[in-house]
Structure formats: structure tokens, C-alpha cells
Amino acid sequence: MPLRVTVLGSCGAWPEAGRACSGFLVEAGGRRLVVDLGYGTAPRLSAAVPVETLSAVVVTHAHPDHWIDLHALFRARYYGHRGTGLPPLPVYLPAGLTELLVALEGEGGPEPLRETFTVREYAAGEVVDLDGLRVALVPLPHYVPNMGVRVEGDGAVFAYTGDTGPAAEVADLGAGADLFAVDATFQDRPVATVTPAPRYNLTAREAGLFAARAMAHRLLLTHFWPGADRHRSRAEAAGSYDGEILLADEGLVIPLT
């Protein structure tokens, strides 16, 4: 199977009715990698593939709209498959998130988590090899430490920013990517309303600009603020990027050929 990406969730902050927060399923050659599991993504993941067939999970950062349904995945594998011989699932997390997962479950301390997940708290710039699927973790600026994710396999590249502010490293992450999923939280505002404080999410226009600098083949706008007019976001991104622009939508499957 050529590399393909399924959108599990597309909202930032909290999910709109009928939608979910950030999450992607990346499949290539029988390997199944989940990148982020925000609010409402767990049932969509279960609808896409059996949870016992996953290869690994990577969480970009510790904001709950990007990881909270990892707890649902833990329960699905621990209570749904305990005693079946299912090996622990490799899970790559930012520092400190393991303790939050243990605290959510409460009973039993850390042992149920150890039985279910093989947790590794990654380092900035780390590269993980998942049976030939190369996953690079690239630090990008956000309110908490955030890793952009670049997945290479079967001759294709998928890159995803997680949440990020404007930075040259955004274009580096997506360089030549077949599909570049970029934070497009905000839309253009009148200059008089823009505060000078540092901003750690992108506008749709900036998403287009970084996709253009990266020479990405296709741009996938994601992490929309709830209630935003997504077609307006696409129009604004088109002002700075002349390639194909897709809007993240729950259940959308994108083959990378």
C-alpha cells in the first residue's frame, strides 16, 4: 500500500459539533502510525482501523486537543485486549505526559500503562525508525514544547506542524513534502486589531506562505478555530501558495502517490 493519510480530526482548541480535534492516521506498507489524538479522535480511529493493528503513536505536544484521546486508546487496548498477548504499543510523548496519563487512570498506578504502552519521552530533533518508516521530530515554536513531524516511507513524505508560530523551521519541516499539513488556526485580521505579542499559531495565509517556501506538492490546512469559515481560510492560503490546497475534514483519506 502506498503511503496514505486519514484525517481523524481538524479542529483546534475544542471540537465543533460533529468534528474532532487534531489527529492523523498514516499508513504505509502495513505500518500504521497515529500522529496526535485530540478530543473526539478515538472513535474515528476505531472506525478506520482495529486498534490492535497500530504500529505506534506520536504526540506533538502536551495540549489536550492533541493528546487526550490517547487515554481512550489506552482503555481500548488495556480493557479490550488484556490477556490476549497483544504486545505493548510504542508511544512517543513529550516530557511529563506519561504522568498525566497515569493520573487520569488513577487505580493501579503506572503498571496498567506499562502493560499497554511502551512509552518513550522523546528528545527534540530525534529520528525514529518504525520498521522502515522514518519519523523525524522537529522542534517548532509554541506555548509549550512542540514537535513538527516528518514521516518518510514508500517513496513519499508527509509533514505536519502540530501547533506552531511563524519560524523558518516550518518550511524546513515541509521541504518537498508530498503533503504538508499546516496549522491554520487564524484568519487575516485588520492590522489595528493585531497585538504585538508573540503568536504561536499560524494564519491560513502564513500556512500557504510556508508551504510555498517548502515547495510542498500539496497543502492540507488543519487546526481550524471552531466556527471558522474554512473556505475563507483556503482563499487566504491561496494568496500565498499556488499549489493544491485541501481542507482537513474528518474521515478524509489522502493517498500520497
C-alpha positions as CSV (number, residue, x, y, z in Angstrom):
1,M,0.0,0.0,0.0
2,P,1.4,3.5,-0.9
3,L,1.6,5.9,2.0
4,R,-1.8,7.5,2.7
5,V,-3.1,9.8,5.4
6,T,-6.5,9.7,7.1
7,V,-7.7,12.9,8.9
8,L,-9.1,11.9,12.3
9,G,-9.8,15.5,13.5
10,S,-9.4,19.0,12.2
11,C,-10.3,21.5,14.9
12,G,-8.1,23.4,17.2
13,A,-8.8,24.1,20.9
14,W,-12.1,22.2,21.2
15,P,-14.2,20.2,18.7
16,E,-17.1,21.7,16.8
17,A,-20.3,19.6,16.8
18,G,-19.7,16.6,14.6
19,R,-16.0,17.1,14.4
20,A,-12.9,16.3,16.4
21,C,-9.6,17.9,17.3
22,S,-6.2,17.2,15.9
23,G,-5.3,13.7,14.7
24,F,-3.9,11.8,11.7
25,L,-3.5,8.1,10.8
26,V,-0.6,7.5,8.5
27,E,-0.4,4.1,6.7
28,A,2.4,2.7,4.6
29,G,3.2,-0.9,3.7
30,G,1.2,-2.4,6.6
31,R,2.5,0.1,9.2
32,R,0.0,2.3,10.9
33,L,1.2,5.4,12.7
34,V,-1.1,7.7,14.6
35,V,0.1,11.3,15.0
36,D,-1.9,13.2,17.7
37,L,-5.2,12.0,19.3
38,G,-7.2,15.1,20.3
39,Y,-10.7,15.3,21.6
40,G,-13.1,13.1,19.7
41,T,-10.5,11.3,17.6
42,A,-10.6,7.9,19.3
43,P,-13.9,6.7,17.8
44,R,-12.8,7.9,14.4
45,L,-9.6,5.9,14.7
46,S,-11.5,2.8,15.7
47,A,-13.8,3.2,12.7
48,A,-10.8,3.4,10.4
49,V,-8.7,0.5,11.7
50,P,-8.7,-2.0,14.5
51,V,-6.8,-0.5,17.4
52,E,-4.8,-3.7,17.9
53,T,-3.2,-3.3,14.4
54,L,-1.5,0.0,15.2
55,S,2.3,0.3,14.9
56,A,3.0,3.4,17.0
57,V,1.7,6.7,18.3
58,V,3.4,10.1,18.3
59,V,2.1,13.1,20.2
60,T,3.4,16.5,19.1
61,H,2.8,18.4,22.3
62,A,1.1,18.4,25.7
63,H,-2.0,20.4,24.9
64,P,-5.1,18.2,25.4
65,D,-6.6,19.0,22.0
66,H,-3.7,16.9,20.6
67,W,-3.5,14.0,23.0
68,I,-6.4,13.5,25.4
69,D,-7.9,10.6,23.4
70,L,-4.7,8.7,23.9
71,H,-6.3,7.8,27.2
72,A,-9.3,6.3,25.3
73,L,-6.8,4.3,23.2
74,F,-5.2,3.0,26.4
75,R,-8.5,1.8,27.7
76,A,-9.5,0.2,24.4
77,R,-6.3,-1.8,24.3
78,Y,-6.0,-2.5,28.1
79,Y,-9.6,-3.5,28.8
80,G,-10.5,-4.7,25.4
81,H,-7.4,-6.8,24.7
82,R,-5.9,-7.6,28.1
83,G,-4.7,-11.2,28.3
84,T,-4.7,-11.7,24.6
85,G,-1.0,-11.5,24.1
86,L,-1.2,-8.1,22.4
87,P,2.3,-6.5,22.8
88,P,2.6,-3.0,24.2
89,L,2.2,-0.3,21.7
90,P,5.2,2.1,21.2
91,V,4.1,5.6,22.1
92,Y,6.3,8.7,21.7
93,L,5.4,11.5,24.1
94,P,6.7,14.9,25.2
95,A,8.2,15.1,28.6
96,G,5.8,14.9,31.5
97,L,2.8,13.5,29.6
98,T,3.3,10.0,31.0
99,E,2.5,11.2,34.5
100,L,-0.7,12.8,33.2
101,L,-1.9,9.6,31.6
102,V,-1.2,7.7,34.8
103,A,-3.1,10.3,36.8
104,L,-6.1,10.1,34.5
105,E,-6.5,6.4,35.2
106,G,-5.8,6.6,38.9
107,E,-6.3,3.0,40.0
108,G,-3.4,0.6,39.7
109,G,-0.7,3.3,39.4
110,P,1.6,3.1,36.4
111,E,1.5,-0.7,35.9
112,P,-1.5,-0.8,33.5
113,L,0.1,1.8,31.3
114,R,3.3,-0.3,31.2
115,E,1.4,-3.3,30.2
116,T,-0.4,-1.4,27.4
117,F,2.1,1.1,26.0
118,T,5.9,1.2,25.7
119,V,6.3,4.9,26.4
120,R,9.3,6.9,25.3
121,E,9.6,10.6,26.1
122,Y,11.4,11.9,23.1
123,A,14.1,14.5,22.6
124,A,14.0,17.4,20.3
125,G,15.3,16.5,16.9
126,E,15.0,12.8,17.5
127,V,14.5,10.5,14.5
128,V,12.6,7.2,15.0
129,D,12.7,4.2,12.6
130,L,9.4,2.3,12.6
131,D,10.3,-0.8,10.5
132,G,11.5,1.4,7.6
133,L,9.1,4.3,8.2
134,R,11.3,7.2,9.1
135,V,9.8,9.7,11.6
136,A,11.7,12.9,12.3
137,L,10.7,15.2,15.2
138,V,11.5,18.8,14.6
139,P,11.1,21.5,17.3
140,L,8.8,24.3,16.4
141,P,7.7,27.4,18.5
142,H,4.5,27.1,20.6
143,Y,3.3,27.9,24.1
144,V,4.6,24.5,25.2
145,P,7.4,22.4,23.6
146,N,6.0,21.2,20.2
147,M,7.5,18.8,17.6
148,G,6.7,19.0,14.0
149,V,6.5,15.5,12.5
150,R,8.0,14.4,9.1
151,V,7.2,10.9,8.0
152,E,9.0,9.3,5.1
153,G,8.2,5.9,3.7
154,D,7.4,4.1,0.5
155,G,8.8,7.0,-1.6
156,A,6.5,9.6,-0.1
157,V,6.7,12.3,2.5
158,F,4.0,13.6,4.9
159,A,4.9,16.5,7.1
160,Y,2.7,18.0,9.9
161,T,3.4,21.1,12.0
162,G,1.4,20.3,15.1
163,D,0.9,23.8,16.5
164,T,3.4,26.5,15.6
165,G,4.1,30.1,15.3
166,P,5.9,31.6,12.4
167,A,9.5,30.3,12.0
168,A,11.9,29.4,9.3
169,E,11.9,25.8,10.6
170,V,8.3,25.4,9.4
171,A,9.5,25.5,5.8
172,D,12.4,23.1,6.6
173,L,10.0,20.6,8.1
174,G,7.8,20.5,4.9
175,A,10.6,20.7,2.3
176,G,9.5,18.9,-0.8
177,A,6.7,17.1,1.1
178,D,4.0,15.3,-0.9
179,L,1.5,16.5,1.7
180,F,2.2,19.3,4.2
181,A,-0.4,19.6,7.0
182,V,-0.1,23.0,8.5
183,D,-1.6,24.8,11.5
184,A,-4.1,27.3,10.1
185,T,-5.8,28.4,13.3
186,F,-6.4,32.0,12.4
187,Q,-7.6,34.2,9.5
188,D,-6.5,37.6,8.4
189,R,-7.4,40.5,10.7
190,P,-7.2,44.2,10.3
191,V,-3.8,45.5,11.3
192,A,-5.2,47.7,14.0
193,T,-6.5,44.6,15.9
194,V,-3.2,42.6,15.7
195,T,-1.3,42.6,19.1
196,P,2.5,42.8,19.0
197,A,2.8,39.9,21.5
198,P,4.5,36.7,20.2
199,R,2.0,34.5,18.4
200,Y,2.3,30.7,18.5
201,N,-0.3,29.6,15.9
202,L,-0.4,30.4,12.2
203,T,-2.9,32.1,10.0
204,A,-4.1,30.3,6.8
205,R,-2.2,32.9,4.7
206,E,1.0,32.1,6.7
207,A,0.3,28.4,6.2
208,G,0.3,29.0,2.4
209,L,3.5,31.0,2.6
210,F,5.4,28.3,4.4
211,A,4.0,25.6,2.0
212,A,5.3,27.8,-0.9
213,R,8.7,28.2,0.8
214,A,8.9,24.5,1.4
215,M,7.9,23.7,-2.2
216,A,5.4,21.2,-0.9
217,H,3.4,19.4,-3.5
218,R,0.1,19.8,-1.7
219,L,-1.0,21.8,1.3
220,L,-3.5,20.5,3.9
221,L,-4.9,23.2,6.1
222,T,-5.8,22.0,9.6
223,H,-6.3,23.0,13.3
224,F,-9.2,25.4,12.4
225,W,-10.6,27.6,15.1
226,P,-14.1,26.3,15.9
227,G,-16.7,28.1,13.8
228,A,-14.2,29.5,11.3
229,D,-15.2,29.7,7.6
230,R,-12.9,27.1,6.2
231,H,-13.4,28.2,2.6
232,R,-12.2,31.7,3.6
233,S,-9.1,30.0,5.1
234,R,-8.5,28.3,1.8
235,A,-8.9,31.5,-0.2
236,E,-6.4,33.3,2.1
237,A,-3.9,30.5,1.8
238,A,-4.2,30.6,-2.0
239,G,-3.0,34.2,-1.8
240,S,0.5,32.9,-0.9
241,Y,0.5,29.3,-2.3
242,D,-0.4,28.4,-5.8
243,G,-0.4,24.6,-5.4
244,E,-3.4,22.3,-4.5
245,I,-4.9,23.3,-1.2
246,L,-7.0,20.7,0.8
247,L,-9.1,21.4,3.9
248,A,-8.8,18.9,6.7
249,D,-12.1,17.1,7.1
250,E,-12.9,14.2,9.4
251,G,-12.6,10.9,7.5
252,L,-10.8,12.4,4.5
253,V,-8.3,9.9,3.1
254,I,-5.4,11.2,1.0
255,P,-3.2,8.8,-0.9
256,L,0.4,10.1,-1.5
257,T,1.5,8.8,-4.9
